[in-house]
Amino acid sequence: MIFERSLQRELAYTAGAVFMVLLTIFLTTMMIRIVGYAASGEIDPKDVVVLIGLTVIGYIAVMLVVTMFVSILFVLTRWYRDSEMVVWLASGVSLTQFIKPIAKFAAPLIVLVAFFAYIGWPWSNAQSKLIRARFAQRDEVSMLAPGQFRESPATHRVFFVEKMTPDQAHVRNVFVTSTENGKVSVVVSQNGHTETMKDGSRFVVLENGRRYDGEPGKPDFRIMEFERYGVKITHQAVVNVPTTTSLSTPALLRHPTNDNLAEFAWRTGLPLMAINLMLLGIPLAYQNPRRGRTINLVMAVLIFLTYSNLLNVVQSWLEQGKISFVGALVGLHIIAAIVVVAVFWIRVRNRPLIPRTWFARGA
């Protein structure tokens, strides 16, 4: 039918534009946040682009849900505003007949939402967690940054290096302090370099410096001068402890704890939410010429935020054992489906969603 092809073509164009806008906003936000992590030393600056890409993959499912919902509202609202919808309705096309072409448009998007919710989300979280763990558990030399105090995660050492060569082989004006059994040891040196022993252990060899040993508050500090002083570099193996967000979907079902079932309910909720919002967008797109043109977009944002927040609340309740797994899995979506049917019934009977008598009573 002509109106089906026209509707699907316009929905596809609008969805592409909406998704690019959402992706640009998301990339900008994530870039600012992740670059801030790199500047504060929480992640390796070399991993910024990779982490941004992994974060985008993790949240594509949510962006696709928003894209589909907003696109349906945009297109049908324009049809109402330009009287195209009036022409189709007057030609005998009922509101329920819009479900078929919109469902054809939304079906690939819903499949992608399910794919990224069940596969993309846990995979990106696992990779991001592994990259962060490797950076957090790197050796002490790799932590050093010129002009910054850095604390070792493995020992009670604090390092300060004024200058460093790009390959981290030579350093100048080094300050190292360590605390053990209530005693403080401070080492200062003008120069230093790294050496690797035959057994694979690494040392920072300091040259022409001093060492101060003693207990804070007591005057019996010892001062020693040295020509060469070796500080062993500690290194911890990477220990990757999986979390619920990084577990694969089959692994969640193999270990059905409350946390794992709550995570599975959240992942399943995304495609179910997409289906409900797809259907809700049809009657919700009604455009009253007396209303502002942006009211539908505002409503779309509020509805999506409310739905997604309720999905998070249900997930939290299941984690705490306040609700059953079946109730958390389908309860919220059944209620949303009932709301969709009610809104459809109101619009098919050409009645306003909010009765005018409510405003008269408020006045």
VMD Tcl script that draws the C-alpha trace (Angstrom):
set ca {
  {0.00 0.00 0.00}
  {1.20 3.52 -0.80}
  {0.95 4.88 2.72}
  {2.91 1.90 4.11}
  {5.84 2.44 1.74}
  {5.79 6.19 2.35}
  {5.66 5.72 6.11}
  {8.49 3.16 6.22}
  {10.71 5.28 3.97}
  {10.24 8.40 6.10}
  {10.73 6.43 9.31}
  {14.03 5.05 8.01}
  {15.36 8.50 7.08}
  {14.26 9.99 10.39}
  {15.70 7.10 12.40}
  {19.09 7.54 10.73}
  {19.15 11.25 11.55}
  {17.97 10.74 15.15}
  {20.51 7.99 15.78}
  {23.38 10.14 14.48}
  {22.34 13.00 16.76}
  {22.10 10.70 19.78}
  {25.44 9.07 18.92}
  {27.13 12.48 18.62}
  {25.79 13.62 21.98}
  {26.76 10.34 23.62}
  {30.26 10.35 22.11}
  {30.84 13.92 23.28}
  {29.72 13.10 26.81}
  {31.76 9.92 27.02}
  {34.84 11.61 25.56}
  {34.74 14.32 28.23}
  {34.26 11.76 30.99}
  {36.89 9.25 29.84}
  {39.47 11.93 29.03}
  {38.90 13.18 32.58}
  {39.65 9.68 33.89}
  {42.85 9.61 31.83}
  {43.91 13.04 33.12}
  {43.41 11.91 36.73}
  {45.48 8.76 36.15}
  {42.62 6.25 36.45}
  {43.08 4.87 32.92}
  {45.85 4.79 30.35}
  {45.60 7.69 27.86}
  {46.38 5.17 25.11}
  {43.14 3.33 25.91}
  {40.83 6.36 25.66}
  {39.61 5.65 22.11}
  {39.15 1.94 22.84}
  {37.16 2.62 26.01}
  {34.95 5.14 24.22}
  {34.21 2.55 21.53}
  {33.43 -0.15 24.10}
  {31.13 2.21 26.00}
  {29.25 3.05 22.80}
  {28.80 -0.66 22.03}
  {27.42 -1.21 25.53}
  {24.80 1.52 25.22}
  {23.74 1.03 21.60}
  {20.70 -0.97 22.74}
  {19.41 1.98 24.77}
  {20.13 4.43 21.95}
  {18.24 2.23 19.46}
  {15.19 2.15 21.73}
  {15.19 5.94 21.97}
  {15.81 6.26 18.22}
  {12.84 4.07 17.33}
  {10.44 5.78 19.76}
  {11.42 9.34 18.81}
  {11.38 8.56 15.07}
  {7.83 7.21 15.21}
  {6.66 10.26 17.14}
  {8.46 12.69 14.82}
  {7.07 11.21 11.60}
  {3.46 10.74 12.75}
  {3.44 14.15 14.44}
  {4.51 15.76 11.17}
  {1.78 13.86 9.35}
  {-0.79 15.23 11.79}
  {0.61 18.75 11.53}
  {0.64 18.72 7.69}
  {-2.82 17.09 7.52}
  {-1.47 13.95 5.86}
  {-2.84 11.86 8.70}
  {-6.26 13.42 8.23}
  {-6.21 12.39 4.56}
  {-5.30 8.78 5.36}
  {-7.86 8.50 8.13}
  {-10.52 10.00 5.89}
  {-9.57 7.44 3.20}
  {-10.57 4.58 5.49}
  {-7.18 3.82 7.05}
  {-7.70 3.22 10.76}
  {-5.13 3.97 13.41}
  {-4.58 0.28 14.07}
  {-3.55 -0.24 10.44}
  {-0.40 1.77 11.16}
  {0.85 -1.03 13.40}
  {1.86 -3.28 10.49}
  {4.17 -0.86 8.58}
  {5.65 0.51 11.80}
  {6.25 -3.03 13.06}
  {8.09 -3.86 9.81}
  {10.27 -0.80 10.32}
  {10.88 -1.56 14.00}
  {11.50 -5.31 13.73}
  {15.19 -5.05 12.68}
  {15.78 -2.44 15.38}
  {14.22 -4.64 18.06}
  {16.40 -7.56 16.94}
  {19.47 -5.31 17.23}
  {18.32 -4.14 20.67}
  {18.10 -7.76 21.82}
  {21.51 -8.57 20.31}
  {23.30 -5.68 21.98}
  {21.44 -6.20 25.27}
  {22.26 -9.91 25.51}
  {25.71 -9.93 23.83}
  {27.11 -6.44 23.24}
  {26.45 -5.06 26.74}
  {28.22 -7.83 28.75}
  {31.08 -8.13 26.24}
  {31.86 -4.39 26.28}
  {31.68 -4.30 30.10}
  {34.04 -7.29 30.38}
  {36.57 -5.74 27.99}
  {36.43 -2.34 29.69}
  {36.88 -3.93 33.10}
  {39.88 -5.93 31.86}
  {41.56 -2.82 30.40}
  {41.03 -0.89 33.63}
  {42.30 -3.82 35.73}
  {45.47 -4.13 33.66}
  {46.17 -0.42 34.04}
  {45.44 -0.42 37.79}
  {47.77 -3.41 38.37}
  {50.68 -2.25 36.21}
  {54.19 -2.07 37.68}
  {55.35 0.95 39.65}
  {57.53 2.42 36.89}
  {54.60 2.48 34.49}
  {52.66 4.53 37.04}
  {55.21 7.34 37.14}
  {54.36 10.66 35.53}
  {56.68 13.69 35.52}
  {55.72 16.30 38.10}
  {53.10 14.15 39.86}
  {53.02 12.21 43.12}
  {51.92 8.61 42.51}
  {51.09 5.97 45.13}
  {51.87 2.33 44.46}
  {48.82 0.02 44.75}
  {51.01 -2.91 45.79}
  {53.24 -1.26 48.43}
  {53.14 1.72 50.78}
  {55.33 3.77 48.47}
  {54.86 7.25 47.07}
  {56.93 8.29 44.05}
  {57.74 11.70 42.62}
  {59.82 12.23 39.47}
  {60.57 15.67 38.11}
  {61.71 14.55 34.65}
  {61.57 11.28 32.73}
  {62.65 10.10 29.29}
  {59.84 8.93 26.96}
  {60.92 5.28 27.29}
  {60.93 5.60 31.13}
  {64.51 4.30 31.22}
  {66.04 7.37 32.91}
  {64.64 9.73 35.54}
  {65.87 12.87 37.27}
  {65.26 14.35 40.73}
  {63.53 11.34 42.28}
  {61.67 11.28 45.61}
  {60.50 7.96 47.12}
  {58.88 7.53 50.53}
  {57.66 4.31 52.10}
  {56.07 3.37 55.43}
  {56.54 0.02 57.17}
  {55.86 -0.94 60.82}
  {55.40 2.69 61.79}
  {58.76 3.77 60.37}
  {59.23 6.10 57.44}
  {61.94 5.83 54.82}
  {62.61 8.70 52.43}
  {64.98 8.42 49.47}
  {66.00 11.35 47.28}
  {68.26 11.18 44.28}
  {69.38 13.34 41.37}
  {69.43 10.60 38.72}
  {68.17 7.09 38.19}
  {67.58 4.39 35.62}
  {65.85 1.01 35.36}
  {67.66 -2.33 35.24}
  {66.36 -5.85 34.57}
  {68.06 -8.78 36.28}
  {68.62 -12.23 34.77}
  {65.73 -13.67 36.81}
  {63.37 -11.10 35.28}
  {63.06 -8.85 38.34}
  {63.29 -5.12 37.70}
  {64.92 -2.38 39.79}
  {65.06 1.38 39.74}
  {68.71 2.20 40.44}
  {69.10 5.64 42.02}
  {72.41 7.48 41.88}
  {74.04 10.12 44.10}
  {71.32 10.46 46.71}
  {70.39 10.23 50.36}
  {68.18 8.02 52.48}
  {66.42 9.13 55.68}
  {65.09 6.44 58.07}
  {63.21 6.97 61.31}
  {59.95 7.10 63.21}
  {57.82 10.26 62.95}
  {57.97 12.33 66.13}
  {61.35 11.01 67.26}
  {64.72 12.72 66.66}
  {66.75 9.56 65.99}
  {66.60 9.69 62.19}
  {69.41 8.07 60.28}
  {70.88 9.80 57.25}
  {72.82 7.79 54.69}
  {74.42 8.89 51.46}
  {74.81 6.50 48.56}
  {76.20 6.34 45.06}
  {73.85 3.57 43.91}
  {70.63 2.42 45.56}
  {68.24 -0.16 44.09}
  {64.47 -0.10 44.60}
  {62.72 -3.28 43.46}
  {59.75 -2.78 41.18}
  {56.70 -4.73 42.31}
  {54.18 -6.13 39.88}
  {50.86 -7.83 40.45}
  {49.22 -10.29 38.12}
  {45.93 -9.22 36.60}
  {43.00 -10.71 38.51}
  {39.78 -10.31 36.56}
  {36.80 -10.93 38.85}
  {33.62 -11.01 36.74}
  {30.62 -8.91 37.76}
  {26.97 -9.33 36.84}
  {27.18 -6.68 34.12}
  {30.15 -8.43 32.49}
  {28.80 -12.00 32.69}
  {27.43 -13.48 29.49}
  {23.70 -14.11 29.35}
  {24.02 -17.95 29.49}
  {26.31 -17.57 32.53}
  {23.62 -15.53 34.30}
  {21.13 -18.35 33.84}
  {23.63 -21.03 34.88}
  {24.11 -19.27 38.24}
  {20.61 -17.98 39.10}
  {21.39 -15.75 42.07}
  {19.25 -12.68 42.75}
  {21.88 -10.38 41.26}
  {22.26 -12.48 38.11}
  {18.50 -12.85 37.61}
  {18.07 -9.10 38.12}
  {20.66 -8.43 35.42}
  {18.92 -10.90 33.08}
  {15.56 -9.22 33.74}
  {17.08 -5.84 32.86}
  {18.56 -7.13 29.60}
  {15.28 -8.80 28.65}
  {13.44 -5.62 29.54}
  {15.10 -3.58 26.80}
  {13.53 -5.37 23.78}
  {10.20 -5.62 25.64}
  {10.35 -1.90 26.35}
  {11.11 -1.27 22.67}
  {7.97 -3.17 21.62}
  {5.74 -1.26 24.06}
  {7.19 2.12 23.09}
  {6.81 1.27 19.40}
  {3.09 0.68 19.89}
  {2.65 3.62 22.25}
  {4.18 6.03 19.76}
  {1.29 5.55 17.30}
  {-1.57 6.98 19.39}
  {0.72 9.31 21.31}
  {1.74 11.17 18.13}
  {-1.64 12.89 17.81}
  {-0.96 16.57 17.12}
  {-3.38 19.25 18.22}
  {-2.80 22.42 16.17}
  {-3.33 24.49 19.30}
  {-0.44 22.77 21.11}
  {3.24 23.52 20.69}
  {5.20 21.47 18.19}
  {7.69 20.25 20.78}
  {5.16 18.84 23.25}
  {5.39 15.33 21.79}
  {9.18 15.31 22.05}
  {8.96 16.39 25.69}
  {6.42 13.64 26.34}
  {8.66 11.08 24.62}
  {11.61 12.02 26.82}
  {9.51 11.89 30.01}
  {7.92 8.56 29.07}
  {11.25 6.94 28.20}
  {12.93 8.21 31.38}
  {10.03 7.01 33.51}
  {9.97 3.58 31.84}
  {13.75 3.08 32.05}
  {13.90 4.26 35.67}
  {11.09 1.88 36.62}
  {13.03 -0.89 34.89}
  {16.04 -0.06 37.09}
  {13.82 0.02 40.19}
  {12.44 -3.44 39.38}
  {15.99 -4.70 38.91}
  {16.95 -3.32 42.33}
  {13.90 -4.91 43.97}
  {14.78 -8.30 42.50}
  {18.37 -7.97 43.78}
  {16.97 -7.26 47.26}
  {14.48 -10.14 47.06}
  {11.42 -7.85 47.26}
  {9.87 -9.21 44.07}
  {9.81 -12.56 42.29}
  {11.78 -13.25 39.13}
  {8.66 -13.67 36.97}
  {7.19 -10.46 38.34}
  {10.39 -8.56 37.64}
  {10.70 -10.09 34.18}
  {7.24 -9.31 32.79}
  {5.26 -7.39 35.45}
  {6.29 -3.88 34.44}
  {5.94 -4.63 30.74}
  {2.44 -6.08 31.14}
  {1.39 -2.89 32.92}
  {2.94 -0.84 30.11}
  {1.10 -2.97 27.53}
  {-2.20 -2.29 29.32}
  {-1.44 1.44 29.18}
  {-0.72 1.13 25.44}
  {-4.07 -0.61 24.83}
  {-5.89 2.03 26.88}
  {-4.27 4.91 24.97}
  {-5.06 3.18 21.67}
  {-8.70 2.75 22.71}
  {-8.95 6.43 23.66}
  {-7.45 7.64 20.38}
  {-9.48 5.25 18.19}
  {-12.64 6.65 19.79}
  {-11.22 10.13 19.11}
  {-11.20 11.17 22.74}
  {-8.55 13.34 24.41}
  {-6.01 11.61 26.64}
  {-6.67 14.19 29.35}
  {-10.36 15.14 29.66}
  {-11.07 18.85 29.41}
  {-13.20 18.63 32.56}
  {-10.00 18.11 34.55}
  {-8.79 21.56 33.50}
  {-12.21 23.05 34.22}
  {-12.14 21.62 37.74}
  {-8.62 22.95 38.27}
  {-9.75 26.41 37.16}
}
mol new
graphics top color blue
foreach p $ca { graphics top sphere $p radius 0.5 }
foreach p [lrange $ca 0 end-1] q [lrange $ca 1 end] { graphics top cylinder $p $q radius 0.2 }
display resetview
